[in-house]
């Protein structure tokens, strides 16, 4: 399998990870829930990568696929007054990944990143590996290290 910017970055950093490929159904838009089902892991361990505009600055929020990104909490976590979801085209251009396969790791632009604190409940979590049908499993502390993320309560049911 060819590497992605995410796997290249983790390898360069010496961070251990496990690659998980699955067959992506093009009709599915709930990418994270599809990954959890296909990989046979509890959905709370699978995290989605979302981009938001926080007072004119693009930021990354990583939350469980079972919930939603709390934009008010994300704004507070990065010291902004408000945050709105970023345009998909902007997210793709800034990260170098396509929506549904945006990895928080190995993005084209280094963006401020916030990881939902529930990640600490697990020994390992799953995030997109940089394309649809490909996830990376790694320890939450390694995800924090690879992305310079801060932990905060940014997810909601």
C-alpha positions, 0 to 999 in steps of 0.5 A, spaced: 500 500 500 502 506 498 503 511 503 499 517 505 502 524 508 499 522 514 503 515 514 509 518 512 509 524 517 508 518 523 513 514 520 518 520 520 516 522 527 517 515 529 510 514 532 507 507 532 501 506 528 497 501 525 493 501 518 486 499 517 483 499 510 476 497 508 472 498 502 469 504 502 461 505 499 461 511 495 454 512 497 455 513 504 457 520 507 457 518 514 464 516 513 466 515 520 461 511 522 462 507 516 469 506 518 467 503 525 462 498 522 467 496 517 473 495 522 468 492 527 470 497 533 466 501 538 464 508 534 466 512 540 474 510 539 473 513 531 474 520 531 472 525 525 477 531 523 473 537 522 475 544 520 472 550 522 473 558 521 475 561 528 475 568 528 478 568 521 483 562 523 482 555 520 482 550 526 482 543 526 477 539 531 477 532 532 471 529 535 468 522 536 464 520 530 458 518 534 457 526 536 458 533 533 463 538 534 461 544 539 463 550 535 462 554 541 467 550 545 472 549 540 472 557 539 473 557 547 479 552 546 482 556 541 481 563 544 476 565 539 469 569 540 466 564 535 467 559 530 463 556 524 464 550 519 469 551 514 467 551 507 469 544 504 473 546 498 477 551 503 478 545 508 481 540 502 485 546 499 489 547 506 489 540 508 491 537 502 486 531 503 479 530 500 473 531 505 471 524 508 478 522 508 481 528 511 487 526 516 489 530 522 496 528 521 500 530 515 496 536 513 499 541 508 498 547 512 500 546 520 493 548 523 491 549 530 488 542 533 484 541 538 482 533 540 476 532 544 478 530 551 474 523 550 480 520 546 483 519 553 478 514 555 482 509 550 488 506 549 488 507 542 483 511 537 482 511 530 482 517 525 482 518 518 489 515 514 488 520 509 483 517 504 476 514 504 477 507 506 483 508 510 484 509 518 490 509 522 490 507 529 494 510 534 495 512 542 491 518 544 498 521 546 501 520 540 496 523 536 497 529 540 504 529 539 503 528 531 498 534 531 501 539 537 493 538 539 490 541 545 485 537 549 478 540 550 471 538 551 469 540 544 464 534 542 457 533 544 452 528 543 
